Amino acid sequence: MHTNTTPPISIAILGCGWLGTPLAKTLQARYSVIVSTTRAEQQQQLITQGLSATLLSIPCPQRRLRLSPIMQQSVLIIALPPKFRSGQRDYVDHIKSIVAAAKHNNISQLILISSTAVYEGLTGKVTEQSLLSLASDKAKMIAQAEQYVLAYTDDNHQGCVIRLGGLVGEKRYPGYFLAGKQQLLNGGAPVNLIHQVDAIGIIQAVVNQQSSGIFNGVCDTHISKQQFYQQACLLKGLVSPTFAPLTFEQNAANAKIIDNQKVQQVLTYQFRYPDLVTWLTSY
């Protein structure tokens, strides 16, 4: 970890969706912030909400990327969804291009909002130091993208990767995700989730402390997927999902608990919602 007491002057957020927009509003209380979006209509909505917003689509020519206002700031937060589910395979190329532009423009800190999906194939307690299995194409692509950002770190620059668990929070109540679904797999596997407020809090701590390296963004709740989602449905009067019975070996193969001690110890971050079962009851 590299720490610098001089606060960054300005922050750019590349990608301004469900996480990026409230993140920008939070950071704006302390820093100058600009966000990007791909649509003129959303740009107007963001400006109406009091945010400075610019249009930028990735991929784009390197020269245009370098000249974008997004690339003229001290800190760049990359919050672009990989879109693996829609079949896109160019995520790594996008990150490589963004890192090259950041390097050319001498951006001081580069932060990639990544995913705990990079840990697919691992079991037991998983930390930032765990050797990755890279069992799936998705995990491989996430890991490759992360490496470009981590390699950004040197004596004058910080590259940081934040691996967020499944996101819940405002407009993302987990009961609605699986309500009424039948014979779902891996019901015995522990959940590895994080509330939107804590995801923002961890990103803010990384910016404030100008940290580098990898951080897991996951709360303390690790009850089984079946327990968690059935409870979430019960509390809202939704039809509970059912789960296929699995053997002990099958359940063990998916038993992965992602450790969050590093964010608490290195960033001295205190979770606002460490227990998501308590949060469910108050939602």
N, C-alpha and C positions, 0 to 999 in steps of 0.2 A: 504493500500500500504506500502511495505517495501522498503526503499531506502538505498543503500550502495554506498559510493563514490569509493570503490575499483573496478576497471573494471574487468570483468571476463577474465580469462586467455585464455580459449579455448571454442569453440562452436561446437556442433554436430547437424546436421540436418538429421533427420530420414525421408527419403522420398525426392527425388530430382527431381521433375517434373517441370511443367510450372512455378510454384511459387518458389519452393525450389532452383532451379539452379541459377536464378538471385539474389535471397536472399543471397545465399552463396557467390556469386561474390561481392555483396555489402558489406557484413560483413567482407570479407577477407581483405578489405582495412584497417581494424582496429584490427581485431582479427585473431587468428589461427582458421581455420575452417576445419572440415571434414564432408563429406556427405556420405549417404548410398544409394545403389541402389540394386535391386534384380537381375540384369542381367550383366554378364561379359562384354557384348558388350557396354552397356551404361556406365559401369565403365570406360572403355577405352576412351570413348567420353568425359567424365567428366575430366579425367586426362589430355587429350589433350587440354581441355579448361582451364587448369591451376588449377584445383581443386584437393584436396586430397579426394579420394573416396575409400570406402570399400564395400564389398558385405555383405548384411544382408537381410534375408527374415523373415518377421513376419507372422505367429508365428514361434518361435523356442524354443528349450529347455532353461529354465531359466539360467542354467549355461553358455551356449554358449552366450546368450544375455549379461550376466554380463561381460563376457570376451571380448566382441566386442570393438574395438576402439571407437565406437559410445558412449559407456558407460564410457569412461575414461576421459571425458571432464567436464568442469565447468558448462556448460549450454547445455541443450538438448532441441531442437525445434522439436516437433512431427508434421510433415506435411504429414501424411498418409491419403489418401482419404478413407472415410468409405466404398465406393463401395456398397451403399444400392441398387442402381439401378440394379446391377448385382445379387442381391438376397443374398449378404453376410450378415450374422447376428452375426458375431463374433467380430465386431469392439470394443465393450466394453471390451471383454476379452483381446483383443490385448493391449488396453490402460492400463488395470489393470496390465498386465504382464510387460509392459514397466515401469510403475510407480514403481512396486516392485523392478525391477532391478536398477532403478535410485536411489531408497532409499538405497538399499544395497551398491551401489557404492558412496553414499554421494554426488550426483550431487547437486550443489548449487541452480540452477534455472531450472525449468521445464516449458516449454511453449507449450501449445496445440493450434494448428491452427484449430479452430472450425468453426461453420457456424451459420448464422442467421436463418437457418432452425429450430433451437431450439425454435424459437418464433412462430412456426406454431400454428394457432388457436387464436392468440392475434390480437386485433385491436387498432386503435388510436396510440398515441405516445408511443413507447416502449423504455425503458432504460435498462441498465444492472441490475437494481434493480427490474424490472417488474417480477411479479409472473408468472411462466411459466404455460401454459395450458396443455402441454404434450398431445395434442390431437391426435398425430399420433405416431406410433411405432418409426418412424425416430427421431422425437423430443425427445422421451423418451430415446432412445439409446444415442443420442448426449449428453443429460443432464447427464446421468449416467456416461459417459466417462469423461465429464467435472468435475464431482464431485471428481473423483479419483485424478485429477490434482490439483484441488483447495484445497483438503485435505492435499496436500503435504506441504503447507505453515506452517512454525513454526518459532521459533526465528532465525534459521540458514538457512532456505530454503525458496524459493519462488516458488509458483505454480501459473501460469498465463494462462488464457484462452482468446484467441482473436477470437471473433465471426465475421468472414468476411462475407460481403454481396456477391452478385453475382460478379464474377471477370471478368473484361474486361481489354483490353490493347493490347500489341503486340501479333499478331496472334490470338487475340480474339476480333475481331470487332463485336459488338453486332448485326449488321444488318444481318450477316450470320446465326445467331442462328435461326431466325424465318422467313427468307425470303420465300415468296410464300406459307406459311402455311395458312390454312383457318379455320374460325370459332373458333378461340382460345378463351379460357375462361379468365375471370378476367382482361379484357382490361382496366377497370377503376381503378384497383389497382395501388398504387404508386410503382415505382421501388426503390429498395434498393441495390445499386451497389457500387463497389469500383474499382478504377484503380489499376493495378498491382504495379505501382510505389508507391502508397500510402499504399497498403497492406504491402509492404516491409518496407516503412518508419515507419509505426506503430510498426511492429515487431522489427525493429532496435531501436526505442525509448524505447521499453519495455526492451530490452537487455541492452542498455546503462544505463538505470536508475534502473535496477534490480527490476522491478516492479512485484507485485503480484495482484491477483484479476481478474476481468472480464473487457474486453474492447470491445466495438462495433467498427468494422472497416467498416464504410459505409460513402459515400460522401454526399454532400448536395442536390444532385439532387433527387427529389421525384415527378416528373411529372408522369402522368399515363403511364402504360405499353404500351398502344396503341399509345400514342403520341411519346414516346421514340423510340420504335422499328420501327414505320412507318417513323419517321424522319431519323433514322439510315439507313433504306433501300433506302429512297429517295436520300440521299446524295451520295450513291454508285451506283445508277441506278439499284437497285435490286427490284424484285417484292415485294410490300408491303404485309405484312400479314393482314388478316382480323380477326375481333374479333366478337364473338357472342354478340348480345345485351343482357344486363343483367338489372334486375330491380334495383332500387335504393337500396333496402335492400340487394340484392346480392353483389352489389359493396361495400356497407358499411361493409359487413361481411369480405371483404378482404382488407379494407383500413388500412394498417399498415405502419407507418413511424418510422423507426429505428433511434434513436437519437445518434448523434456522439459527444455530448458535453464533455463527460468524457475524450476522447482521446485528445481533444483540451485543456481542463483545467488541467487535472492531468498530462498528458504527455507533455503538451505545444506543441502538434504536430500541424503543419500548413499543410493543404492539398495542394499538388501540383496540383491536378485536382479536386477541389471542385465541379465544374460545368461540368458534363459529356456531356451536350449538346454542350457546347463550344468545348470540346475535340473532339466530333464527327465531327464538321466542319473543324477541323485542322488535322484529321487523314490521 
